[in-house]
Every structure is written in C-alpha cells, then in structure tokens.
Amino acid sequence: MAYSDKVIDHYNNPRNVGSLDKGKTNVGTGVVGAPECGDVMKLQIEVDGDRIVDAKFKTFGCGSAIASSSLATEWIKGKTLDEAMAIKNTQIVEELSLPPVKIHCSVLAEDAIKSAIADYKSKNEAQDSNAKEARS
Amino acid sequence: MKLPIYFDYQATTPLDPRVLEAMLPYFTEHFGNAASRSHAFGWTAEQAVEKARGQIAELLGASPKEIVFTSGSTEAINLALKGAAEMYSEKGKHIVTSEVEHKAVLDTCKHLEQLGYQVTYLKPTKAGRVTREMVEAALRPDTILVALMWANNEVGTLNPIREIGALCHEKGVLFFTDATQAVGKVPVDVEADHVDMLCLSGHKLYGPKGIGCLYVRRKNPRVRLVSQMDGGGHERGMRSGTLNVPGIVGLGKACELCRTDFDKDLAHAKALRDEFERRVFASLDYVTLNGDADHRLPNNSNLSFSFVEGESMIMGIKDIAVSSGSACTSASLEPSHVLRAMGVGDELAHSSIRFGFGRFTTREDVDFAVEQVVKAVKRLRELSPLYEMVQEGVDLSTVNWQGGH
C-alpha cells in the first residue's frame, strides 16, 4: 500500500507523543478503539479556561491511525473546546489523503477528540456541581 | 547492502541462477511444442519435459508418469479436489480438510459444497496442527478424500503427514496434501508417507512462476481424476493445454537442486532463523511465537509483537520485506484466518509478522533485520497506549473498550 507523504511524515515524526496527568482536573482523556480491532487511540487535552493549551496522544494502530491522531493533536492545540469539537474526520481524510479503507482511522481520531473533551467536561461539571452543592 | 532485503520466502522465492540457465535455451533455440511428434523441434521439447518429470519424481519418491504439470499449486489443488470429487461422487460426497488450509483449498471446498458435497473443516490445535485422531474422528463411510496441507504457509506448522496418510490408506480414503511450502524444506517420500496426491509450485522453490505440478498416484491405489481443463488430452488427459516447456525445465532443475542441496539449504535457513529468533527474544519482551515450536518449517518464523500493530510495524521495518497477519495488510480487512483458527486472539493476530529465510539470505541480512525489528518495536511501543497501560499494571482483558470497528 502506498502512503501519502504526509502520513509518512507523521509516522516518522509523530507530533505530541506522550501522556498528561489524567488525575488533573484540567486534563481530559479519551481512549477509543479496541485492541482486537487493531486500533486504540489515547488522546489527552490540557485546558485553560475554554482553550486547549496542550495535547498528547498515543496510538496502537496502522500508520494512518498514527498519522490521524498525530495530526489531531496538532490541530486542536490552541483551539477552544468548541472549535475542537467542530473538527470533522473528512478534514483529516483530506489533509492526509487517506484512501477509503483508512477512513475509519480518521473517524477514530475525531472520536478521540470528542471523547477527551467529554471527559474534561464531565470532570469539571462534576466539580462545578460539587462546588455548588458545597455552597448551598 | 542492497535494500530492501527479502524475508518473504513463503510468498515466493528468487529464481536460482542455475535454474534460469537451464531454462533459457527453451525460450529461443528449443522452442518446439512437446506434443509435436513429427519433427525434431517437438522431440527435443518432449525430451526436456520428460527429463524434468524425472527430476521432480526423484525429489518426491514418485514415478515420472505420476507427475501432471499445471500452472501452479492453485490449479493443481482445483484439479485434485474437483477432479477426485467428480470421479468418486458415487462412492460418497464427503471431504475432510482443515480450517488453516490455503484459500485455494478452502474456496475449492466451498465450491464443492455448493455442488452438494459435504466438507468437514477440522479445527487445529493451538499450534496449528491437525492430528491423526482428529482425522479419524471425522471420517465417515461416505468420505472420499482427505485434503490437508503438509506445512502451513503462515505459521509453518507441519502436519503429521505420514500418520494421516497411513490412516487414509487403512480406511481406503484418498489423501491429498498441499506441499507447496514443504517441498525442498522437509523430506518428502510419497510412498513412505502414503500420499495419493500432492501439489507443488515452482516459484516457492527457486523455480519460475506459472508452473507447478500435481503428483497423482498410479498404483495402490490408482487415482483417477476427471479433468478440469478439456482439450488436446495432454498429461494423460488430466490437463489439456500446450506444455510450458521452459517453465517445466525450470521446475525440473529447481527440484533437482532442492534434492542435491537439501541438507545445505535446510541447515542454512534453520541456522539463520534460529539466530534471528534467539536475538529478537533476547532483546524484546512480550514476543510470542505463533505456530508449533517442535513441528515447524526450518525457514519460517511467525512472531507477534504485543502492543504493536502489524501494518505500522511493516512501515517501521520498511527496509526488510515481510508480511503480516494484520487485517490492515490484507485485501479482505480480516485478520489471518489461520491465526484465528488456532485461537490466537485478534489482538495478537494484528501484531503478527511472518519472516522467511532462504537460500540467498545472509548472516548480514539477519543482523540488519534484528536491528530493524528491535528498533521499530521499541519505538512503536513508546507510541502505544496499550504498552503504557500494561506498564502501569492494567490487565488489558478487563478494559471496557469503547468503539472501534
């Protein structure tokens, strides 16, 4: 299978590999996929206010899956949560010139972004409501 | 060192220069049709074909008259299975095979099922082996044929062919074996091994592509087949079509070399394979051998590198040519049916890589491969959330995975 230059570049030089402290309240973690499907992505965001100030990923999967998640972290860094939520898998497909059999890699990357944001929100909503309860 | 380096000898092999040399005159100078009886061009071609038949028969312990030339193993398998099924359909319509056979056998069996035959697909051991007991338990009064591979093309597991052959002869059932991966790597003797039909392919044993043969036993028992290719009645009526003389000459020479160089080839491939595995296992943890450590082709190594997906691994070792059981590298998007049948989990199937060693593999090639593999696995594990979880003490089997396809 021939890979696009961009996929090869992300595969050879993945951006933002690593992990953030998932215990911190301003960190959201998304883990999507399953080992038996051959793809697992872990994507983490660190949020300040409503802005993503840092993003890290680790991916078990093919070259296109690694590239999709690497690209996702690159794109969401510096974006607001709403802007990051608006990223579509088709943009990833286009940017990386993914062939049809690799579209699921981009879907997984979009899911990973949404899942990390949801995790961040649920953590902070819980805290907000805890705080409200404490006040009342 | 010329890159990439070839480690996919199970897929195909380079043509041995000695084979090419033997073939060349039959493209140009000796171009005759082996079926032309009226002139010297035909006689020369026929002589060359008969010499090749002898060279192949000698490697198999067969008689030259028992060799039927085909375009390769796939065609030989089709002829053996369909030809025997059709010939013996009045005796019965039951066939025994296994889940780990090559697609050429599995799909031919599926075709026969559509025609009203019944097929038992034996589930192998975890090591990929089919035993005499499994076959015996599957035999029925209407079983006409047992079709099992000698050596598996993915994991290299060897079946106990002699025991199964003896059983089939005791029970009066025909025994076909797909020996495509085995010939030239393990001793084959159709008499001692009780084989009734056997196929091989030239390009797996340093011969040319597009040529192979089917061994068809002529006595005790005499196997009769309904031809699947009608025409001029070549090959004792079993396979019509003008003979591929240069290909046949090449196949003959390749088989002769497999016989004369057998000990050397075997020792060479096994030494390199064992050295490769010893060093990979010494350098990396969480590596699993797929297949049967004791009953295995000497040139095959199928390893699963946990927490690393096969296709990304292949990208990481792009300077060595290998294949993977991962779904992502196959056209079907399904993980290997062989590993699945063996009960290897899909997760490990996605992480499997097959390495093949052969006549032209060198020690320097192996040094390079070990270095590449170890480097790629270490790098990809740094990228792997699964490896991180395991390092943190998480049992991956207890995780509730979200999504995926």
Boltz contact constraints between the chains, C-beta under 6 A:
constraints:
  - contact:
      token1: [A, 11]
      token2: [B, 315]
      max_distance: 6.0
  - contact:
      token1: [A, 17]
      token2: [B, 383]
      max_distance: 6.0
  - contact:
      token1: [A, 32]
      token2: [B, 402]
      max_distance: 6.0
  - contact:
      token1: [A, 32]
      token2: [B, 403]
      max_distance: 6.0
  - contact:
      token1: [A, 33]
      token2: [B, 404]
      max_distance: 6.0
  - contact:
      token1: [A, 34]
      token2: [B, 401]
      max_distance: 6.0
  - contact:
      token1: [A, 34]
      token2: [B, 404]
      max_distance: 6.0
  - contact:
      token1: [A, 35]
      token2: [B, 347]
      max_distance: 6.0
  - contact:
      token1: [A, 36]
      token2: [B, 346]
      max_distance: 6.0
  - contact:
      token1: [A, 36]
      token2: [B, 347]
      max_distance: 6.0
  - contact:
      token1: [A, 37]
      token2: [B, 404]
      max_distance: 6.0
  - contact:
      token1: [A, 37]
      token2: [B, 405]
      max_distance: 6.0
  - contact:
      token1: [A, 38]
      token2: [B, 309]
      max_distance: 6.0
  - contact:
      token1: [A, 38]
      token2: [B, 327]
      max_distance: 6.0
  - contact:
      token1: [A, 38]
      token2: [B, 350]
      max_distance: 6.0
  - contact:
      token1: [A, 40]
      token2: [B, 385]
      max_distance: 6.0
  - contact:
      token1: [A, 40]
      token2: [B, 386]
      max_distance: 6.0
  - contact:
      token1: [A, 42]
      token2: [B, 385]
      max_distance: 6.0
  - contact:
      token1: [A, 58]
      token2: [B, 383]
      max_distance: 6.0
  - contact:
      token1: [A, 58]
      token2: [B, 385]
      max_distance: 6.0
  - contact:
      token1: [A, 60]
      token2: [B, 309]
      max_distance: 6.0
  - contact:
      token1: [A, 60]
      token2: [B, 384]
      max_distance: 6.0
  - contact:
      token1: [A, 60]
      token2: [B, 385]
      max_distance: 6.0
  - contact:
      token1: [A, 60]
      token2: [B, 386]
      max_distance: 6.0
  - contact:
      token1: [A, 61]
      token2: [B, 309]
      max_distance: 6.0
  - contact:
      token1: [A, 62]
      token2: [B, 309]
      max_distance: 6.0
  - contact:
      token1: [A, 62]
      token2: [B, 311]
      max_distance: 6.0
  - contact:
      token1: [A, 62]
      token2: [B, 312]
      max_distance: 6.0
  - contact:
      token1: [A, 62]
      token2: [B, 328]
      max_distance: 6.0
  - contact:
      token1: [A, 63]
      token2: [B, 312]
      max_distance: 6.0
  - contact:
      token1: [A, 63]
      token2: [B, 315]
      max_distance: 6.0
  - contact:
      token1: [A, 104]
      token2: [B, 405]
      max_distance: 6.0
  - contact:
      token1: [A, 111]
      token2: [B, 403]
      max_distance: 6.0
